[in-house]
Amino acid sequence: MIARIAPSAMMGRLIAFYLVIEGVLGIGIAPTLTALVVEHVFVGAAQPIPTSMATVHGLYDLIGLVFAVLLYLGFRHRQA
């Protein structure tokens, strides 16, 4: 979908932007957020780390789904 929206001259920049955002979220924010959720939300839980990982990554999945739907709706609107 993005290949149809973006001009070919910007495709490399879009891919680089995506990889930077993925790296920042995946390597920088996700482990820190998981640790914060373990320490502040699941205190005293039987297995706080797996529960925290499932919660944080479930939220990431939900955010990704919302952005995918918004991108799809924008693409459909633009094609009409």
Backbone as JSON, one array per atom type, in Angstrom:
{
  "sequence": "MIARIAPSAMMGRLIAFYLVIEGVLGIGIAPTLTALVVEHVFVGAAQPIPTSMATVHGLYDLIGLVFAVLLYLGFRHRQA",
  "N": [[0.82, -1.2, 0.0], [1.91, 1.25, 0.8], [3.77, 1.64, -1.15], [2.24, 2.42, -3.3], [1.27, 4.87, -2.5], [3.43, 6.55, -1.75], [5.9, 8.5, -3.43], [8.37, 7.17, -5.7], [10.91, 8.19, -5.27], [10.97, 8.72, -2.58], [10.86, 6.3, -1.3], [13.07, 4.91, -0.16], [13.66, 6.57, 2.01], [11.32, 6.32, 3.52], [11.42, 3.61, 4.22], [13.76, 3.61, 5.75], [12.94, 5.32, 7.83], [10.91, 3.76, 8.96], [12.42, 1.56, 9.88], [14.05, 2.82, 11.8], [12.14, 3.72, 13.69], [11.06, 1.24, 14.41], [13.32, 0.07, 15.55], [13.84, 1.8, 17.72], [11.49, 1.49, 19.24], [11.42, -1.32, 19.58], [13.91, -2.08, 20.69], [14.6, -0.11, 22.51], [12.36, 1.03, 24.0], [10.46, -1.01, 24.61], [11.67, -3.1, 26.37], [12.22, -1.52, 28.63], [9.69, -0.49, 29.29], [8.41, -2.89, 29.83], [9.79, -3.72, 32.14], [9.07, -1.63, 33.88], [6.32, -2.07, 34.07], [6.34, -4.57, 35.32], [7.42, -3.87, 37.82], [5.6, -1.97, 38.83], [2.92, -2.57, 38.22], [2.29, -5.36, 38.22], [2.95, -6.24, 40.83], [3.69, -8.64, 43.2], [2.48, -10.67, 41.79], [2.19, -14.07, 40.61], [3.76, -14.88, 38.39], [5.26, -12.39, 37.23], [6.83, -11.41, 35.07], [6.32, -12.82, 32.52], [3.6, -12.14, 32.31], [3.68, -9.36, 32.24], [5.16, -8.98, 29.88], [3.36, -10.03, 28.0], [1.26, -8.23, 28.3], [2.41, -5.69, 27.61], [3.31, -6.17, 24.97], [0.93, -6.9, 23.81], [-0.42, -4.47, 23.92], [1.22, -3.02, 22.16], [0.63, -4.45, 19.83], [-2.08, -3.8, 19.53], [-1.92, -1.03, 19.11], [-0.48, -1.05, 16.7], [-2.37, -2.3, 15.06], [-4.41, -0.37, 15.04], [-3.1, 1.75, 13.72], [-2.65, 0.47, 11.25], [-5.27, 0.11, 10.32], [-6.06, 2.8, 10.12], [-4.26, 3.64, 8.13], [-5.13, 2.03, 6.02], [-7.77, 2.98, 5.69], [-7.24, 5.64, 4.98], [-5.9, 5.17, 2.59], [-7.91, 3.97, 1.06], [-9.7, 6.1, 0.92], [-8.19, 7.9, -0.54], [-7.97, 6.62, -2.98], [-10.52, 6.72, -3.96]],
  "CA": [[0.0, 0.0, 0.0], [2.74, 2.44, 0.9], [4.43, 1.82, -2.44], [1.33, 3.13, -4.2], [1.04, 6.23, -2.0], [4.67, 7.33, -1.72], [6.68, 8.56, -4.68], [9.5, 6.24, -5.68], [12.09, 8.87, -4.75], [10.91, 8.74, -1.12], [10.7, 4.95, -0.77], [14.2, 4.61, 0.71], [13.5, 7.34, 3.26], [10.23, 5.71, 4.29], [11.91, 2.35, 4.79], [14.7, 3.98, 6.81], [12.15, 5.85, 8.94], [10.25, 2.62, 9.58], [13.41, 0.78, 10.62], [14.46, 3.58, 12.98], [11.04, 3.65, 14.65], [11.0, -0.14, 14.89], [14.47, -0.13, 16.43], [13.65, 2.56, 18.97], [10.44, 0.85, 20.03], [11.73, -2.71, 19.88], [15.11, -2.25, 21.5], [14.71, 0.89, 23.56], [11.21, 1.31, 24.86], [9.75, -2.22, 25.04], [12.21, -3.7, 27.59], [12.06, -0.59, 29.75], [8.28, -0.47, 29.64], [8.11, -4.19, 30.44], [10.32, -3.68, 33.5], [8.24, -0.72, 34.67], [5.04, -2.73, 34.33], [6.62, -5.6, 36.32], [7.66, -3.25, 39.13], [4.54, -1.11, 39.33], [1.56, -3.07, 37.98], [2.14, -6.76, 38.61], [3.67, -6.49, 42.08], [3.11, -9.75, 43.95], [1.89, -11.68, 40.91], [2.94, -15.32, 40.63], [4.74, -14.79, 37.31], [5.05, -11.04, 36.72], [7.54, -11.08, 33.83], [5.55, -13.2, 31.32], [2.35, -11.39, 32.25], [4.03, -8.02, 31.81], [5.53, -9.03, 28.46], [2.14, -10.21, 27.22], [0.5, -6.98, 28.36], [3.08, -4.63, 26.84], [3.32, -6.49, 23.55], [-0.46, -6.84, 23.38], [-0.7, -3.05, 23.66], [1.91, -2.68, 20.91], [-0.15, -5.03, 18.73], [-3.29, -3.0, 19.38], [-1.52, 0.25, 18.49], [-0.16, -1.35, 15.31], [-3.61, -2.56, 14.35], [-5.09, 0.91, 14.85], [-2.41, 2.47, 12.65], [-2.88, -0.23, 9.99], [-6.64, 0.44, 9.89], [-6.05, 4.2, 9.68], [-3.57, 3.69, 6.85], [-6.02, 1.43, 5.03], [-8.88, 3.9, 5.42], [-6.69, 6.76, 4.23], [-5.6, 4.69, 1.25], [-9.18, 3.8, 0.35], [-10.24, 7.44, 0.66], [-7.38, 8.53, -1.57], [-8.24, 5.96, -4.26], [-11.89, 7.01, -4.39]],
  "C": [[0.86, 1.25, 0.0], [3.44, 2.7, -0.43], [3.54, 2.55, -3.43], [1.13, 4.59, -3.79], [2.28, 7.09, -2.16], [5.32, 7.37, -3.1], [7.91, 7.66, -4.57], [10.76, 6.89, -5.13], [12.12, 8.88, -3.22], [10.88, 7.35, -0.5], [11.83, 4.58, 0.18], [14.1, 5.33, 2.04], [12.4, 6.75, 4.13], [10.67, 4.41, 4.94], [12.88, 2.64, 5.93], [13.96, 4.5, 8.04], [11.47, 4.71, 9.7], [11.24, 1.82, 10.42], [13.91, 1.5, 11.87], [13.39, 3.52, 14.06], [10.94, 2.25, 15.24], [12.15, -0.43, 15.86], [14.31, 0.57, 17.76], [12.6, 1.89, 19.84], [10.85, -0.55, 20.48], [12.89, -2.89, 20.83], [15.13, -1.3, 22.68], [13.56, 0.95, 24.52], [10.57, 0.03, 25.41], [10.35, -2.87, 26.28], [12.04, -2.81, 28.82], [10.62, -0.55, 30.22], [7.86, -1.78, 30.31], [8.59, -4.22, 31.88], [9.5, -2.77, 34.39], [6.9, -1.35, 35.01], [5.22, -3.84, 35.37], [6.71, -4.98, 37.71], [6.46, -2.51, 39.69], [3.13, -1.67, 39.16], [1.38, -4.48, 38.53], [2.97, -7.09, 39.85], [2.96, -7.61, 42.83], [2.44, -10.8, 43.1], [2.78, -12.92, 40.92], [4.05, -15.32, 39.58], [4.63, -13.41, 36.66], [5.71, -10.76, 35.37], [6.76, -11.55, 32.59], [4.24, -12.42, 31.18], [2.6, -9.97, 31.77], [4.4, -7.99, 30.33], [4.29, -9.19, 27.59], [1.32, -8.93, 27.18], [1.11, -5.91, 27.47], [3.02, -4.94, 25.35], [1.9, -6.57, 22.98], [-0.87, -5.4, 23.08], [-0.02, -2.59, 22.38], [1.14, -3.23, 19.7], [-1.41, -4.23, 18.47], [-2.99, -1.67, 18.7], [-1.19, 0.03, 17.02], [-1.39, -1.61, 14.47], [-4.37, -1.26, 14.07], [-4.44, 1.69, 13.71], [-2.6, 1.8, 11.29], [-4.28, 0.08, 9.45], [-6.7, 1.88, 9.4], [-5.36, 4.36, 8.33], [-4.45, 3.13, 5.75], [-7.16, 2.37, 4.67], [-8.42, 5.12, 4.65], [-6.39, 6.38, 2.79], [-6.87, 4.52, 0.44], [-9.79, 5.13, -0.01], [-9.49, 8.1, -0.49], [-7.65, 7.92, -2.95], [-9.61, 6.32, -4.82], [-12.01, 8.32, -5.13]]
}
